[in-house]
Amino acid sequence: MSYGTAAPFPPVTLDDVRGAQKMLSGVARVTAMEGSRHLSRLVGAPVHLKCENLQRTGSFKLRGAYVRIAGLLPEERAAGVVAASAGNHAQGVALASSLLGVHATVFMPKGAPLPKISATRDYGAEVRLHGQVVDETLAAAQEYAAATGAVFIHPFDHADVIAGQGTVGLEILEQCPEVRTIVVGVGGGGLAAGIAVAVKSVRPEVRIVGVQAEGSAAYPPSLAAGRPVVIDNPATMADGIRVGRPGDVPFGIIHELVDEVRTVSEDELSAALLLCLERAKLVVEPAGASPVAALLSGKGGIEGPVVAVLSGGNVDPVLLQRVLRHGMAAQGRYLAVRLRLTDRPGALATLLGVLSAADANVLDVSHVRTDPRLGLTEAEVELHLETKGPAHCTEVGRALREAGYTVIT
């Protein structure tokens, strides 16, 4: 998506971030920092998780939204604010506006997950559903701002927003003063830019590593070109970092202060989300799990102690179900097979007995008996199995073939 060209704002300073921290006292939580023995073992260095998924509204977005709205002039507050978002920014603006007594109108795509729509309303915003994609929603919000005088609250391309997000960096330095590397997801760039300003101003030797999804990675070509570049049709399950153009203000900061921007695959995102749930006992959305995905990728070059910023936990339950299954498949713990068997009484029970002996857990069974592709005495069965890893998948396939079954998939 493209958010257009932002007005030229002054650069963000450490004093701005410290001022934002004072403003957010009693509003935003100082979120927990949790050590991860499992990730530490994999990386070969201490790894800590900065749990912004446990922030109010479920993500870091409240920080920047509150600082931006709190800085409005009285006449601007009276006109209200407007935002466009499919989720986290919407909820951050809604709660911040409610706390400050400002009317908020939030435009959301018609296909936005119902829990996110409901939460945005519950935080006090007026929600208007418009368009099928965020670009259409954004255009509607900007038209509303022009027509009503409401102040448009950009999700990342404003100095006040970046200063608010930078308070995460100050907390990291306070909670883990020995940190050597901070890994953070990057969409438009507001969070990474804010953390970079806060951390590099105090500890310039700390490395900041940004992470983008492969299908939505606008920063690598932009950094190579020296200016924000638009990528067409950004695609990833990690909607929190699905942005097609870097923000002008965060881009300048990231270009100067962030040491590296890496990309991760959808499989790596799925595996990271699954790890956060199973090993850290934390519900994290795909964008929030992107730093963990980067650590799991095994690309190296990460000096510890490491802090991975879990930026949000607002994952749609339907998506969570799909992602968990995808993550299990990526780890070889989920196997889908199709096979043919003789259509006779007890044939399915015999098949299930073979799978039981192979210690595979059957999740779903689809049994087809009438199909032009099948012989008169044939039936086709599709099974979804829970397994213990790639080696076990191989064992299950071998057990089926040794039992005389023709495995199609």
N, C-alpha and C positions, 0 to 999 in steps of 0.2 A: 504494500500500500504506500502511497505517497502522501505525506502530510503538508506538502508545499514548502515554500521557503519562509523561514522565520525572520522576524525583524532582528536587526543587529543588537543583541543584548551585551552588556559589559561582561567581561570574563568573570568566572566564579572563583572566589578566593577562599582560603582557609577561614578567614574571619566570617565570611558569609555562611559557611557550614557550621561554625561554632555558634553563630547567631541563630541559625535554624535549630540547632540542638536545644538551645535555651527556650525557643518558641514551642518546641515539641514536648518539653518536659510536662509530664502529666497527661499528655495527649497520646503519643505513640509509646508503645512498650519498648523497653530495652530488652530485645529478644535474646533467648538463651543461646549459648555456645556449647555444643555437645561434641565430645570426642568420639571418634569412630575407630575402634580397634580393627575392624574388618578392612576398612579402606586404608588405614595406616599400614596394615600388613601388605596389602596389594601394592601400594605406592612405595613402600620402603621408607616412609617418613611419617611423623605425626600428622594426622588429618583431623580438623575440627569442622563442624557444620554450624554455620550461622543461620539460625532458624527463623527467617522472616516469614516462613509459612505459618508461624504462630503469632504474627503481628495482627493487630486489629484489622478487620476486613479480610484477613488471610493473605496479605501480601505487603510488600514495602511501599506500595503506591500511596498509602495514606500520608506518608511523610512529606513527599513533594507536593501533593495536592493541598495539604493543610498550609504549608508555608506559602504557597502561591496565593491562595485565597485570603489568608490572613494579611497579606501585603497589599491587598486592594484598597483603594481610596474609598471613603464612605459613599460617595456617589456611585462608584462602581459596584460596591456591595449591594446597594439599593436596586441596581438594575438586574441583579442575579447573575448566575454563571451557567454556562452550558458546556457539555463535554460529549465526546463520541467515543464509545468503547464497547467491546464485546464482553468485558468482564472486570478485571482487576482495577483498572483506572476508573471505571464507572463507580465501583463500590468505594474507592478512596475519595473521589470527589463528593459522592453522596454523604458519607459520614463527615468529612471535613466541613462541608457546607452546613450540615445540620448542627455541628458543634459551634459554628461561628454565626449561626442565625441568618444564613444566606440561602435564598431560594435557588435550587439547582435543577436544571433540566438535563437529562442524560438521554442521548440518542443511542439506541442499540440495534444491531441487525435483527431482522425478524427471526432468524435461525439461531439466535443466541440461546445458550442452555437455560432452561427454565429456572434452575436454582440461582443462577447469576442475576437474572431479571428480578426474581423475587427478593433476593438479598439487597439489590440496589434500591428497590422500592422501600424495603424495610428500614434502610438507613436514612430514608427521608427524601429521596429525590423523586421528581416527576419523570417517569420513564416513557419515552416515545419510541416505538418500534418503526424503523424505516430502513428499507433496502435489504438486499440479500448478502452484501459484502460490506466490510468496514469502509471502503472508499465511498460508497453511496451514503452510508450513515454519516461519515465525516462531512460530506458536502451538505447534507441536510442540517447538521449542527452549525456549520459556518453560515449558511443562509439564515438560520434562526438568529444567530448572533448579529448579523448585519441588519436584520429586520427589527429586532427588539432592543438592541443595545446591550444585551447580556454579554458578559466577558467570556470569551472562549478559553478554556483551560486545557492547554496542550499537554499530552501525556508525557512528553520528554524534552521538548525543544524550548525550554525557558530556563533562565538562570536560577530563578527561585525554586523551580522544581528540582533542578540538579543539586542545589544546595541542600534541599530537604533530603534527597536520596543519599547525599554524601554523609549524613549522620550515621548511616550504617558503617561507613569506614572508620569514623571516630570510635564507635563502639567496638569494632574489631580490634583496634589498637589498645583499647582499655582492657578488653577481655583476654586478648592473646598478644601481649606486647612482644613476644619473641617471634611473631609471624614473619615468614620469609616470602611466601607466595599467596596471593589472593586470587581465587578463580571465581568468575562471576559471569552469568548469562548476559548476552547483549541482544537487544532488539533495536529500538531507536537509539539507545546508548545512554539514557539519563542516569541509570543506576551505576553503570561502570564509570561514567564520567565523574559523578559525584564522589564515588569511592576513591577514584584516582586523585582528585584534588585534595581530599582530606588526608589520604595516606602518604602520597608523594611529598606533600608539604612538610610533613613531620619526619617520615622515614623514606627518603628517596631511593634507598637500596631495595625496598620491598618490590617484588615483581607483581604486576597486575596482568592477569591472563583473562581475556574475554573469550566467551564461547558462543558460537552461533550454530543453528541447525543447517546442515548442508543445503537443504532446499530453500533456505531463506537467508542466505549469507550475503548481505549487501556490504558489509564492512571490508572484507578482503579486497574486492575490486575498487572500492572507494578509497581505501588507504593507498592502494597501488597508484591510483589516479591523482591522489592528493586533493580530492574533493568528493562530496557526496554523489554517489552514482545510483541510479534507479535500476533495480532488477525487476523483470516482469514475472508476474504470477508466483510470488513467493509461496511455498507450500511446505508445511510441516504440521505435525500434530501439536507442536509446542506453540499454541496461539499467543502466548505471552511474549514471544520473541519473533513472531511472524510479521516482520516489518520490511517493506521493500525499498526504503530509502532512509539512510541515517539522518538524524536531526542535525541541522547546521551547527547549533551551539555545542551539543555533545561531541559531534565529529571533531571539531577543532581541539577539544580537550583530549579525546581519545587518541587522536593523531599525535599529540605531543607527549602524553603521559602513560598511555597503556602500552605495555611491552610487547604484547602478542595477542592476536585474535585467532583462535582455533575453530574448527568446525567438527561437528559430531553427526553421526548417522541416526536415522529413526530407530534402528535396532539398538544402538547404544543408549538412546534416550529411554527406550522401553526397559532395557536392562537396569538402567540407573534408577528409574522410578520403582521398579520391583525391589531393588536392593534397599532403597530408602524405606520402603514399607516393611520388608522382611527383617532387615538387620538393624536399622535405626529406629524402627517403629514410628516412622513419620510419614504422614500423607503429604505428598509433594506433587505439584502439577508438572507436566513435562518440561516447561520452561524452567521451573525451579530446580529440576533435576539435571539440567544441562551441565553445570560444573562437575557433578559426580560422573556424568557420562564422559567428560573430558579426562577425568582421572582414571576411569575404567578403560579408556582407549589404549592405554599402554604406550603412548607416544613419547613419554619421558620428558626430561627437561623441567621437571617440577621439583624445586628445592623446598624441603620442609623446615619448620612446621608450615602446613598448608591450611588455609581457611577456604572452604567452599561455601558460597552464599546460596542458600536455598531460598530463592526470591519469593516463592508463593506456593500456596497449597489449595487453590481454588480449582479443583479438577472436577469436571462433570462426571457423575457416577457412571453414565453410559460409556464415556470415553475411558474412564478408569478400568472398566471391565475389559474393553478391547485392548487397551495398552498392556494390562497385566498378562493377558493371554499372549499378546505379541511378544512381550518380554520373556515369558516362559518358553515360547518357541525359539526365540533368539538364543536362549541358553541351552537349547536341546532338552527342555523339560516338558515340552508339549509336542505331540506328534499326531498328525492327521494322515490316515491311510484309507485307501479304497481297495476293496478286494472282491473277488467273485467266489461263490461257493455253490454247492448243489442245493437246490431248493427242495428240502425235505424236512419233515418234523425233527426237531432237535438239532438242526444244523447250526443255528445261531448260538444255542447253548454250548455246543462243542467248541465253537470259535471263542466264546467268552471264557471257556475253561482253559484254552491255550494261552490267552492273554493273562488270566489269573496266575497260571503257572510261571509266566514270564515276569510276574510282579508289576504289570502295567495297570494303572487305574483308569477305567473307562469313564469318560465324562459325558459323551453323547454317542448315540447310535442312530444311524439313518439306514433303513432297510427298504430297498427297492426290488419289487418282484416282477413288475410289468414295465418293460421298456423295449423298444425295437432293437436295441443293441444286444439284448440278452437272449441266450438260447432258451428253448422251451423249459429246460429243467434248471436254469441258472437264476441266481439272485445276486444283487450287488449290495454291499454293505460299506457305508462310510463310517469310520470311527474316529473320535477325537480322544486322545489318550494323554494322561499325565505320566511323564517318565522322570527318570532320575538324572538325565544328562545325555550327551551325545552317544557315549558308549552304550548306555542302556537302550537308546533308540535303535542302534545297530543290532543289539541282542534281540529286541522285540521283532524286528523285521526278519532276522534269521529264524526265529522260532516259528513265525507264521509260514515261511517258505518250507521249512522242514516238516511242518504239519500238512503240507500239500496245498496251501492256498496260493492263488495267483494274486500277487500284490500289484495293483495298478498304479497307485500313487505312494 
